[in-house]
């Protein structure tokens, strides 16, 4: 099974959930990020998404992103 790692702050910026990587770091340090319902507090967190699965990212109260690895 192939796994791809992505840095969470880059994902947030590239998806448009945050304006910059530093804004993403602040969001994470303030406790505003959940990945599949689990709060993440490490700004250096790496997303490992196995092929054929998906993740739901919640940034703040109203911003959501679903990632599907195909």
mmCIF file of the N, C-alpha and C atoms, coordinates in Angstrom:
data_MODEL
# 
_entry.id   MODEL 
# 
loop_
_atom_site.group_PDB 
_atom_site.id 
_atom_site.type_symbol 
_atom_site.label_atom_id 
_atom_site.label_alt_id 
_atom_site.label_comp_id 
_atom_site.label_asym_id 
_atom_site.label_entity_id 
_atom_site.label_seq_id 
_atom_site.pdbx_PDB_ins_code 
_atom_site.Cartn_x 
_atom_site.Cartn_y 
_atom_site.Cartn_z 
_atom_site.occupancy 
_atom_site.B_iso_or_equiv 
_atom_site.pdbx_formal_charge 
_atom_site.auth_seq_id 
_atom_site.auth_comp_id 
_atom_site.auth_asym_id 
_atom_site.auth_atom_id 
_atom_site.pdbx_PDB_model_num 
ATOM 1   N N  . UNK A 1 1  ? 0.850   -1.176 0.000  1.00 0.00 ? 1  UNK A N  1 
ATOM 2   C CA . UNK A 1 1  ? 0.000   0.000  0.000  1.00 0.00 ? 1  UNK A CA 1 
ATOM 3   C C  . UNK A 1 1  ? 0.898   1.244  0.000  1.00 0.00 ? 1  UNK A C  1 
ATOM 4   N N  . UNK A 1 2  ? 0.609   2.160  -0.888 1.00 0.00 ? 2  UNK A N  1 
ATOM 5   C CA . UNK A 1 2  ? 1.381   3.387  -1.022 1.00 0.00 ? 2  UNK A CA 1 
ATOM 6   C C  . UNK A 1 2  ? 0.777   4.482  -0.138 1.00 0.00 ? 2  UNK A C  1 
ATOM 7   N N  . UNK A 1 3  ? 1.637   5.218  0.579  1.00 0.00 ? 3  UNK A N  1 
ATOM 8   C CA . UNK A 1 3  ? 1.169   6.283  1.456  1.00 0.00 ? 3  UNK A CA 1 
ATOM 9   C C  . UNK A 1 3  ? 1.879   7.575  1.080  1.00 0.00 ? 3  UNK A C  1 
ATOM 10  N N  . UNK A 1 4  ? 1.116   8.665  1.061  1.00 0.00 ? 4  UNK A N  1 
ATOM 11  C CA . UNK A 1 4  ? 1.666   9.959  0.691  1.00 0.00 ? 4  UNK A CA 1 
ATOM 12  C C  . UNK A 1 4  ? 1.561   10.889 1.898  1.00 0.00 ? 4  UNK A C  1 
ATOM 13  N N  . UNK A 1 5  ? 2.656   11.566 2.257  1.00 0.00 ? 5  UNK A N  1 
ATOM 14  C CA . UNK A 1 5  ? 2.650   12.463 3.407  1.00 0.00 ? 5  UNK A CA 1 
ATOM 15  C C  . UNK A 1 5  ? 2.594   13.913 2.973  1.00 0.00 ? 5  UNK A C  1 
ATOM 16  N N  . UNK A 1 6  ? 1.705   14.678 3.597  1.00 0.00 ? 6  UNK A N  1 
ATOM 17  C CA . UNK A 1 6  ? 1.545   16.097 3.299  1.00 0.00 ? 6  UNK A CA 1 
ATOM 18  C C  . UNK A 1 6  ? 1.569   16.885 4.603  1.00 0.00 ? 6  UNK A C  1 
ATOM 19  N N  . UNK A 1 7  ? 2.298   17.979 4.643  1.00 0.00 ? 7  UNK A N  1 
ATOM 20  C CA . UNK A 1 7  ? 2.336   18.816 5.840  1.00 0.00 ? 7  UNK A CA 1 
ATOM 21  C C  . UNK A 1 7  ? 1.008   19.565 5.959  1.00 0.00 ? 7  UNK A C  1 
ATOM 22  N N  . UNK A 1 8  ? 0.405   19.511 7.139  1.00 0.00 ? 8  UNK A N  1 
ATOM 23  C CA . UNK A 1 8  ? -0.945  20.039 7.334  1.00 0.00 ? 8  UNK A CA 1 
ATOM 24  C C  . UNK A 1 8  ? -1.023  21.540 7.052  1.00 0.00 ? 8  UNK A C  1 
ATOM 25  N N  . UNK A 1 9  ? -0.015  22.321 7.418  1.00 0.00 ? 9  UNK A N  1 
ATOM 26  C CA . UNK A 1 9  ? -0.071  23.766 7.186  1.00 0.00 ? 9  UNK A CA 1 
ATOM 27  C C  . UNK A 1 9  ? -0.067  24.082 5.694  1.00 0.00 ? 9  UNK A C  1 
ATOM 28  N N  . UNK A 1 10 ? 0.655   23.299 4.906  1.00 0.00 ? 10 UNK A N  1 
ATOM 29  C CA . UNK A 1 10 ? 0.668   23.497 3.451  1.00 0.00 ? 10 UNK A CA 1 
ATOM 30  C C  . UNK A 1 10 ? -0.677  23.118 2.839  1.00 0.00 ? 10 UNK A C  1 
ATOM 31  N N  . UNK A 1 11 ? -1.286  22.065 3.353  1.00 0.00 ? 11 UNK A N  1 
ATOM 32  C CA . UNK A 1 11 ? -2.598  21.640 2.858  1.00 0.00 ? 11 UNK A CA 1 
ATOM 33  C C  . UNK A 1 11 ? -3.630  22.733 3.124  1.00 0.00 ? 11 UNK A C  1 
ATOM 34  N N  . UNK A 1 12 ? -3.614  23.297 4.335  1.00 0.00 ? 12 UNK A N  1 
ATOM 35  C CA . UNK A 1 12 ? -4.556  24.360 4.686  1.00 0.00 ? 12 UNK A CA 1 
ATOM 36  C C  . UNK A 1 12 ? -4.405  25.565 3.762  1.00 0.00 ? 12 UNK A C  1 
ATOM 37  N N  . UNK A 1 13 ? -3.154  25.962 3.487  1.00 0.00 ? 13 UNK A N  1 
ATOM 38  C CA . UNK A 1 13 ? -2.903  27.117 2.616  1.00 0.00 ? 13 UNK A CA 1 
ATOM 39  C C  . UNK A 1 13 ? -3.294  26.813 1.168  1.00 0.00 ? 13 UNK A C  1 
ATOM 40  N N  . UNK A 1 14 ? -2.874  25.674 0.653  1.00 0.00 ? 14 UNK A N  1 
ATOM 41  C CA . UNK A 1 14 ? -3.143  25.321 -0.745 1.00 0.00 ? 14 UNK A CA 1 
ATOM 42  C C  . UNK A 1 14 ? -4.633  25.132 -1.024 1.00 0.00 ? 14 UNK A C  1 
ATOM 43  N N  . UNK A 1 15 ? -5.376  24.686 -0.024 1.00 0.00 ? 15 UNK A N  1 
ATOM 44  C CA . UNK A 1 15 ? -6.816  24.476 -0.190 1.00 0.00 ? 15 UNK A CA 1 
ATOM 45  C C  . UNK A 1 15 ? -7.615  25.750 0.011  1.00 0.00 ? 15 UNK A C  1 
ATOM 46  N N  . UNK A 1 16 ? -6.962  26.814 0.475  1.00 0.00 ? 16 UNK A N  1 
ATOM 47  C CA . UNK A 1 16 ? -7.651  28.083 0.675  1.00 0.00 ? 16 UNK A CA 1 
ATOM 48  C C  . UNK A 1 16 ? -8.346  28.211 2.023  1.00 0.00 ? 16 UNK A C  1 
ATOM 49  N N  . UNK A 1 17 ? -8.081  27.294 2.942  1.00 0.00 ? 17 UNK A N  1 
ATOM 50  C CA . UNK A 1 17 ? -8.679  27.385 4.268  1.00 0.00 ? 17 UNK A CA 1 
ATOM 51  C C  . UNK A 1 17 ? -8.001  28.456 5.116  1.00 0.00 ? 17 UNK A C  1 
ATOM 52  N N  . UNK A 1 18 ? -6.724  28.727 4.837  1.00 0.00 ? 18 UNK A N  1 
ATOM 53  C CA . UNK A 1 18 ? -5.999  29.812 5.493  1.00 0.00 ? 18 UNK A CA 1 
ATOM 54  C C  . UNK A 1 18 ? -5.278  30.622 4.428  1.00 0.00 ? 18 UNK A C  1 
ATOM 55  N N  . UNK A 1 19 ? -4.973  31.875 4.765  1.00 0.00 ? 19 UNK A N  1 
ATOM 56  C CA . UNK A 1 19 ? -4.294  32.759 3.813  1.00 0.00 ? 19 UNK A CA 1 
ATOM 57  C C  . UNK A 1 19 ? -2.807  32.442 3.690  1.00 0.00 ? 19 UNK A C  1 
ATOM 58  N N  . UNK A 1 20 ? -2.192  31.935 4.778  1.00 0.00 ? 20 UNK A N  1 
ATOM 59  C CA . UNK A 1 20 ? -0.756  31.665 4.769  1.00 0.00 ? 20 UNK A CA 1 
ATOM 60  C C  . UNK A 1 20 ? -0.450  30.473 5.672  1.00 0.00 ? 20 UNK A C  1 
ATOM 61  N N  . UNK A 1 21 ? 0.785   29.993 5.572  1.00 0.00 ? 21 UNK A N  1 
ATOM 62  C CA . UNK A 1 21 ? 1.227   28.894 6.413  1.00 0.00 ? 21 UNK A CA 1 
ATOM 63  C C  . UNK A 1 21 ? 1.261   29.335 7.870  1.00 0.00 ? 21 UNK A C  1 
ATOM 64  N N  . UNK A 1 22 ? 1.690   30.576 8.123  1.00 0.00 ? 22 UNK A N  1 
ATOM 65  C CA . UNK A 1 22 ? 1.753   31.060 9.506  1.00 0.00 ? 22 UNK A CA 1 
ATOM 66  C C  . UNK A 1 22 ? 0.356   31.196 10.120 1.00 0.00 ? 22 UNK A C  1 
ATOM 67  N N  . UNK A 1 23 ? -0.641  31.559 9.328  1.00 0.00 ? 23 UNK A N  1 
ATOM 68  C CA . UNK A 1 23 ? -2.016  31.599 9.827  1.00 0.00 ? 23 UNK A CA 1 
ATOM 69  C C  . UNK A 1 23 ? -2.485  30.194 10.180 1.00 0.00 ? 23 UNK A C  1 
ATOM 70  N N  . UNK A 1 24 ? -2.083  29.212 9.397  1.00 0.00 ? 24 UNK A N  1 
ATOM 71  C CA . UNK A 1 24 ? -2.403  27.823 9.695  1.00 0.00 ? 24 UNK A CA 1 
ATOM 72  C C  . UNK A 1 24 ? -1.756  27.365 10.992 1.00 0.00 ? 24 UNK A C  1 
ATOM 73  N N  . UNK A 1 25 ? -0.506  27.761 11.223 1.00 0.00 ? 25 UNK A N  1 
ATOM 74  C CA . UNK A 1 25 ? 0.173   27.422 12.474 1.00 0.00 ? 25 UNK A CA 1 
ATOM 75  C C  . UNK A 1 25 ? -0.553  28.029 13.670 1.00 0.00 ? 25 UNK A C  1 
ATOM 76  N N  . UNK A 1 26 ? -0.961  29.296 13.544 1.00 0.00 ? 26 UNK A N  1 
ATOM 77  C CA . UNK A 1 26 ? -1.700  29.945 14.637 1.00 0.00 ? 26 UNK A CA 1 
ATOM 78  C C  . UNK A 1 26 ? -3.011  29.222 14.917 1.00 0.00 ? 26 UNK A C  1 
ATOM 79  N N  . UNK A 1 27 ? -3.712  28.857 13.863 1.00 0.00 ? 27 UNK A N  1 
ATOM 80  C CA . UNK A 1 27 ? -4.976  28.138 14.007 1.00 0.00 ? 27 UNK A CA 1 
ATOM 81  C C  . UNK A 1 27 ? -4.771  26.827 14.765 1.00 0.00 ? 27 UNK A C  1 
ATOM 82  N N  . UNK A 1 28 ? -3.735  26.100 14.416 1.00 0.00 ? 28 UNK A N  1 
ATOM 83  C CA . UNK A 1 28 ? -3.444  24.821 15.058 1.00 0.00 ? 28 UNK A CA 1 
ATOM 84  C C  . UNK A 1 28 ? -3.063  25.023 16.525 1.00 0.00 ? 28 UNK A C  1 
ATOM 85  N N  . UNK A 1 29 ? -2.186  25.983 16.794 1.00 0.00 ? 29 UNK A N  1 
ATOM 86  C CA . UNK A 1 29 ? -1.739  26.232 18.169 1.00 0.00 ? 29 UNK A CA 1 
ATOM 87  C C  . UNK A 1 29 ? -2.864  26.726 19.064 1.00 0.00 ? 29 UNK A C  1 
ATOM 88  N N  . UNK A 1 30 ? -3.872  27.363 18.485 1.00 0.00 ? 30 UNK A N  1 
ATOM 89  C CA . UNK A 1 30 ? -5.019  27.844 19.258 1.00 0.00 ? 30 UNK A CA 1 
ATOM 90  C C  . UNK A 1 30 ? -6.111  26.784 19.399 1.00 0.00 ? 30 UNK A C  1 
ATOM 91  N N  . UNK A 1 31 ? -5.881  25.607 18.839 1.00 0.00 ? 31 UNK A N  1 
ATOM 92  C CA . UNK A 1 31 ? -6.824  24.499 19.006 1.00 0.00 ? 31 UNK A CA 1 
ATOM 93  C C  . UNK A 1 31 ? -7.982  24.492 18.033 1.00 0.00 ? 31 UNK A C  1 
ATOM 94  N N  . UNK A 1 32 ? -7.829  25.120 16.873 1.00 0.00 ? 32 UNK A N  1 
ATOM 95  C CA . UNK A 1 32 ? -8.929  25.224 15.930 1.00 0.00 ? 32 UNK A CA 1 
ATOM 96  C C  . UNK A 1 32 ? -8.893  24.251 14.778 1.00 0.00 ? 32 UNK A C  1 
ATOM 97  N N  . UNK A 1 33 ? -8.131  23.164 14.877 1.00 0.00 ? 33 UNK A N  1 
ATOM 98  C CA . UNK A 1 33 ? -8.034  22.212 13.770 1.00 0.00 ? 33 UNK A CA 1 
ATOM 99  C C  . UNK A 1 33 ? -8.403  20.816 14.238 1.00 0.00 ? 33 UNK A C  1 
ATOM 100 N N  . UNK A 1 34 ? -9.280  20.160 13.468 1.00 0.00 ? 34 UNK A N  1 
ATOM 101 C CA . UNK A 1 34 ? -9.629  18.767 13.714 1.00 0.00 ? 34 UNK A CA 1 
ATOM 102 C C  . UNK A 1 34 ? -9.465  17.991 12.414 1.00 0.00 ? 34 UNK A C  1 
ATOM 103 N N  . UNK A 1 35 ? -8.890  16.811 12.523 1.00 0.00 ? 35 UNK A N  1 
ATOM 104 C CA . UNK A 1 35 ? -8.750  15.900 11.389 1.00 0.00 ? 35 UNK A CA 1 
ATOM 105 C C  . UNK A 1 35 ? -9.514  14.632 11.752 1.00 0.00 ? 35 UNK A C  1 
ATOM 106 N N  . UNK A 1 36 ? -10.553 14.350 11.003 1.00 0.00 ? 36 UNK A N  1 
ATOM 107 C CA . UNK A 1 36 ? -11.453 13.218 11.272 1.00 0.00 ? 36 UNK A CA 1 
ATOM 108 C C  . UNK A 1 36 ? -11.970 13.238 12.711 1.00 0.00 ? 36 UNK A C  1 
ATOM 109 N N  . UNK A 1 37 ? -12.277 14.423 13.224 1.00 0.00 ? 37 UNK A N  1 
ATOM 110 C CA . UNK A 1 37 ? -12.844 14.565 14.556 1.00 0.00 ? 37 UNK A CA 1 
ATOM 111 C C  . UNK A 1 37 ? -11.843 14.613 15.692 1.00 0.00 ? 37 UNK A C  1 
ATOM 112 N N  . UNK A 1 38 ? -10.555 14.438 15.406 1.00 0.00 ? 38 UNK A N  1 
ATOM 113 C CA . UNK A 1 38 ? -9.514  14.470 16.441 1.00 0.00 ? 38 UNK A CA 1 
ATOM 114 C C  . UNK A 1 38 ? -8.766  15.803 16.376 1.00 0.00 ? 38 UNK A C  1 
ATOM 115 N N  . UNK A 1 39 ? -8.694  16.493 17.510 1.00 0.00 ? 39 UNK A N  1 
ATOM 116 C CA . UNK A 1 39 ? -8.016  17.782 17.558 1.00 0.00 ? 39 UNK A CA 1 
ATOM 117 C C  . UNK A 1 39 ? -6.515  17.580 17.377 1.00 0.00 ? 39 UNK A C  1 
ATOM 118 N N  . UNK A 1 40 ? -5.915  18.388 16.529 1.00 0.00 ? 40 UNK A N  1 
ATOM 119 C CA . UNK A 1 40 ? -4.469  18.344 16.284 1.00 0.00 ? 40 UNK A CA 1 
ATOM 120 C C  . UNK A 1 40 ? -3.839  19.616 16.841 1.00 0.00 ? 40 UNK A C  1 
ATOM 121 N N  . UNK A 1 41 ? -2.740  19.463 17.571 1.00 0.00 ? 41 UNK A N  1 
ATOM 122 C CA . UNK A 1 41 ? -2.086  20.619 18.181 1.00 0.00 ? 41 UNK A CA 1 
ATOM 123 C C  . UNK A 1 41 ? -0.640  20.781 17.741 1.00 0.00 ? 41 UNK A C  1 
ATOM 124 N N  . UNK A 1 42 ? -0.176  19.952 16.807 1.00 0.00 ? 42 UNK A N  1 
ATOM 125 C CA . UNK A 1 42 ? 1.197   20.023 16.313 1.00 0.00 ? 42 UNK A CA 1 
ATOM 126 C C  . UNK A 1 42 ? 1.210   20.646 14.918 1.00 0.00 ? 42 UNK A C  1 
ATOM 127 N N  . UNK A 1 43 ? 1.813   21.855 14.764 1.00 0.00 ? 43 UNK A N  1 
ATOM 128 C CA . UNK A 1 43 ? 1.844   22.485 13.436 1.00 0.00 ? 43 UNK A CA 1 
ATOM 129 C C  . UNK A 1 43 ? 2.706   21.743 12.415 1.00 0.00 ? 43 UNK A C  1 
ATOM 130 N N  . UNK A 1 44 ? 3.531   20.801 12.876 1.00 0.00 ? 44 UNK A N  1 
ATOM 131 C CA . UNK A 1 44 ? 4.370   20.012 11.968 1.00 0.00 ? 44 UNK A CA 1 
ATOM 132 C C  . UNK A 1 44 ? 3.740   18.658 11.655 1.00 0.00 ? 44 UNK A C  1 
ATOM 133 N N  . UNK A 1 45 ? 2.450   18.511 11.931 1.00 0.00 ? 45 UNK A N  1 
ATOM 134 C CA . UNK A 1 45 ? 1.734   17.265 11.688 1.00 0.00 ? 45 UNK A CA 1 
ATOM 135 C C  . UNK A 1 45 ? 1.751   16.927 10.198 1.00 0.00 ? 45 UNK A C  1 
ATOM 136 N N  . UNK A 1 46 ? 2.033   15.674 9.891  1.00 0.00 ? 46 UNK A N  1 
ATOM 137 C CA . UNK A 1 46 ? 2.067   15.188 8.507  1.00 0.00 ? 46 UNK A CA 1 
ATOM 138 C C  . UNK A 1 46 ? 0.834   14.314 8.272  1.00 0.00 ? 46 UNK A C  1 
ATOM 139 N N  . UNK A 1 47 ? 0.067   14.643 7.245  1.00 0.00 ? 47 UNK A N  1 
ATOM 140 C CA . UNK A 1 47 ? -1.089  13.826 6.865  1.00 0.00 ? 47 UNK A CA 1 
ATOM 141 C C  . UNK A 1 47 ? -0.597  12.642 6.045  1.00 0.00 ? 47 UNK A C  1 
ATOM 142 N N  . UNK A 1 48 ? -0.890  11.451 6.512  1.00 0.00 ? 48 UNK A N  1 
ATOM 143 C CA . UNK A 1 48 ? -0.600  10.235 5.754  1.00 0.00 ? 48 UNK A CA 1 
ATOM 144 C C  . UNK A 1 48 ? -1.929  9.675  5.297  1.00 0.00 ? 48 UNK A C  1 
ATOM 145 N N  . UNK A 1 49 ? -2.168  9.754  4.015  1.00 0.00 ? 49 UNK A N  1 
ATOM 146 C CA . UNK A 1 49 ? -3.457  9.360  3.461  1.00 0.00 ? 49 UNK A CA 1 
ATOM 147 C C  . UNK A 1 49 ? -3.265  8.105  2.606  1.00 0.00 ? 49 UNK A C  1 
ATOM 148 N N  . UNK A 1 50 ? -3.700  6.944  3.107  1.00 0.00 ? 50 UNK A N  1 
ATOM 149 C CA . UNK A 1 50 ? -3.594  5.730  2.291  1.00 0.00 ? 50 UNK A CA 1 
ATOM 150 C C  . UNK A 1 50 ? -4.485  5.832  1.047  1.00 0.00 ? 50 UNK A C  1 
ATOM 151 N N  . UNK A 1 51 ? -4.060  5.203  -0.016 1.00 0.00 ? 51 UNK A N  1 
ATOM 152 C CA . UNK A 1 51 ? -4.828  5.197  -1.258 1.00 0.00 ? 51 UNK A CA 1 
ATOM 153 C C  . UNK A 1 51 ? -6.176  4.522  -1.012 1.00 0.00 ? 51 UNK A C  1 
ATOM 154 N N  . UNK A 1 52 ? -7.217  5.166  -1.504 1.00 0.00 ? 52 UNK A N  1 
ATOM 155 C CA . UNK A 1 52 ? -8.557  4.631  -1.366 1.00 0.00 ? 52 UNK A CA 1 
ATOM 156 C C  . UNK A 1 52 ? -9.288  5.090  -0.118 1.00 0.00 ? 52 UNK A C  1 
ATOM 157 N N  . UNK A 1 53 ? -8.691  6.032  0.622  1.00 0.00 ? 53 UNK A N  1 
ATOM 158 C CA . UNK A 1 53 ? -9.360  6.510  1.837  1.00 0.00 ? 53 UNK A CA 1 
ATOM 159 C C  . UNK A 1 53 ? -9.598  8.015  1.746  1.00 0.00 ? 53 UNK A C  1 
ATOM 160 N N  . UNK A 1 54 ? -10.254 8.558  2.768  1.00 0.00 ? 54 UNK A N  1 
ATOM 161 C CA . UNK A 1 54 ? -10.539 9.988  2.779  1.00 0.00 ? 54 UNK A CA 1 
ATOM 162 C C  . UNK A 1 54 ? -10.369 10.544 4.181  1.00 0.00 ? 54 UNK A C  1 
ATOM 163 N N  . UNK A 1 55 ? -10.184 11.855 4.269  1.00 0.00 ? 55 UNK A N  1 
ATOM 164 C CA . UNK A 1 55 ? -10.060 12.575 5.538  1.00 0.00 ? 55 UNK A CA 1 
ATOM 165 C C  . UNK A 1 55 ? -10.971 13.785 5.507  1.00 0.00 ? 55 UNK A C  1 
ATOM 166 N N  . UNK A 1 56 ? -11.519 14.141 6.658  1.00 0.00 ? 56 UNK A N  1 
ATOM 167 C CA . UNK A 1 56 ? -12.299 15.355 6.792  1.00 0.00 ? 56 UNK A CA 1 
ATOM 168 C C  . UNK A 1 56 ? -11.522 16.293 7.706  1.00 0.00 ? 56 UNK A C  1 
ATOM 169 N N  . UNK A 1 57 ? -11.209 17.486 7.209  1.00 0.00 ? 57 UNK A N  1 
ATOM 170 C CA . UNK A 1 57 ? -10.465 18.484 7.970  1.00 0.00 ? 57 UNK A CA 1 
ATOM 171 C C  . UNK A 1 57 ? -11.412 19.626 8.296  1.00 0.00 ? 57 UNK A C  1 
ATOM 172 N N  . UNK A 1 58 ? -11.444 20.014 9.570  1.00 0.00 ? 58 UNK A N  1 
ATOM 173 C CA . UNK A 1 58 ? -12.246 21.145 10.014 1.00 0.00 ? 58 UNK A CA 1 
ATOM 174 C C  . UNK A 1 58 ? -11.287 22.197 10.551 1.00 0.00 ? 58 UNK A C  1 
ATOM 175 N N  . UNK A 1 59 ? -11.274 23.366 9.909  1.00 0.00 ? 59 UNK A N  1 
ATOM 176 C CA . UNK A 1 59 ? -10.414 24.475 10.310 1.00 0.00 ? 59 UNK A CA 1 
ATOM 177 C C  . UNK A 1 59 ? -11.298 25.603 10.820 1.00 0.00 ? 59 UNK A C  1 
ATOM 178 N N  . UNK A 1 60 ? -11.319 25.785 12.131 1.00 0.00 ? 60 UNK A N  1 
ATOM 179 C CA . UNK A 1 60 ? -12.211 26.781 12.707 1.00 0.00 ? 60 UNK A CA 1 
ATOM 180 C C  . UNK A 1 60 ? -13.621 26.237 12.803 1.00 0.00 ? 60 UNK A C  1 
ATOM 181 N N  . UNK A 1 61 ? -14.599 27.138 12.851 1.00 0.00 ? 61 UNK A N  1 
ATOM 182 C CA . UNK A 1 61 ? -15.997 26.713 13.010 1.00 0.00 ? 61 UNK A CA 1 
ATOM 183 C C  . UNK A 1 61 ? -16.692 26.390 11.698 1.00 0.00 ? 61 UNK A C  1 
ATOM 184 N N  . UNK A 1 62 ? -16.321 27.074 10.626 1.00 0.00 ? 62 UNK A N  1 
ATOM 185 C CA . UNK A 1 62 ? -17.133 26.978 9.400  1.00 0.00 ? 62 UNK A CA 1 
ATOM 186 C C  . UNK A 1 62 ? -16.376 26.550 8.145  1.00 0.00 ? 62 UNK A C  1 
ATOM 187 N N  . UNK A 1 63 ? -15.119 26.192 8.272  1.00 0.00 ? 63 UNK A N  1 
ATOM 188 C CA . UNK A 1 63 ? -14.340 25.811 7.092  1.00 0.00 ? 63 UNK A CA 1 
ATOM 189 C C  . UNK A 1 63 ? -14.026 24.320 7.133  1.00 0.00 ? 63 UNK A C  1 
ATOM 190 N N  . UNK A 1 64 ? -14.430 23.622 6.081  1.00 0.00 ? 64 UNK A N  1 
ATOM 191 C CA . UNK A 1 64 ? -14.262 22.180 5.995  1.00 0.00 ? 64 UNK A CA 1 
ATOM 192 C C  . UNK A 1 64 ? -13.564 21.818 4.694  1.00 0.00 ? 64 UNK A C  1 
ATOM 193 N N  . UNK A 1 65 ? -12.835 20.694 4.723  1.00 0.00 ? 65 UNK A N  1 
ATOM 194 C CA . UNK A 1 65 ? -12.182 20.172 3.526  1.00 0.00 ? 65 UNK A CA 1 
ATOM 195 C C  . UNK A 1 65 ? -12.223 18.658 3.610  1.00 0.00 ? 65 UNK A C  1 
ATOM 196 N N  . UNK A 1 66 ? -12.659 18.026 2.540  1.00 0.00 ? 66 UNK A N  1 
ATOM 197 C CA . UNK A 1 66 ? -12.617 16.564 2.465  1.00 0.00 ? 66 UNK A CA 1 
ATOM 198 C C  . UNK A 1 66 ? -11.579 16.189 1.424  1.00 0.00 ? 66 UNK A C  1 
ATOM 199 N N  . UNK A 1 67 ? -10.619 15.366 1.838  1.00 0.00 ? 67 UNK A N  1 
ATOM 200 C CA . UNK A 1 67 ? -9.554  14.906 0.952  1.00 0.00 ? 67 UNK A CA 1 
ATOM 201 C C  . UNK A 1 67 ? -9.798  13.439 0.653  1.00 0.00 ? 67 UNK A C  1 
ATOM 202 N N  . UNK A 1 68 ? -9.836  13.123 -0.630 1.00 0.00 ? 68 UNK A N  1 
ATOM 203 C CA . UNK A 1 68 ? -10.033 11.742 -1.063 1.00 0.00 ? 68 UNK A CA 1 
ATOM 204 C C  . UNK A 1 68 ? -8.799  11.336 -1.861 1.00 0.00 ? 68 UNK A C  1 
ATOM 205 N N  . UNK A 1 69 ? -8.108  10.320 -1.390 1.00 0.00 ? 69 UNK A N  1 
ATOM 206 C CA . UNK A 1 69 ? -6.900  9.826  -2.058 1.00 0.00 ? 69 UNK A CA 1 
ATOM 207 C C  . UNK A 1 69 ? -7.307  8.697  -2.995 1.00 0.00 ? 69 UNK A C  1 
ATOM 208 N N  . UNK A 1 70 ? -7.088  8.889  -4.309 1.00 0.00 ? 70 UNK A N  1 
ATOM 209 C CA . UNK A 1 70 ? -7.436  7.826  -5.271 1.00 0.00 ? 70 UNK A CA 1 
ATOM 210 C C  . UNK A 1 70 ? -6.197  7.334  -5.980 1.00 0.00 ? 70 UNK A C  1 
# 
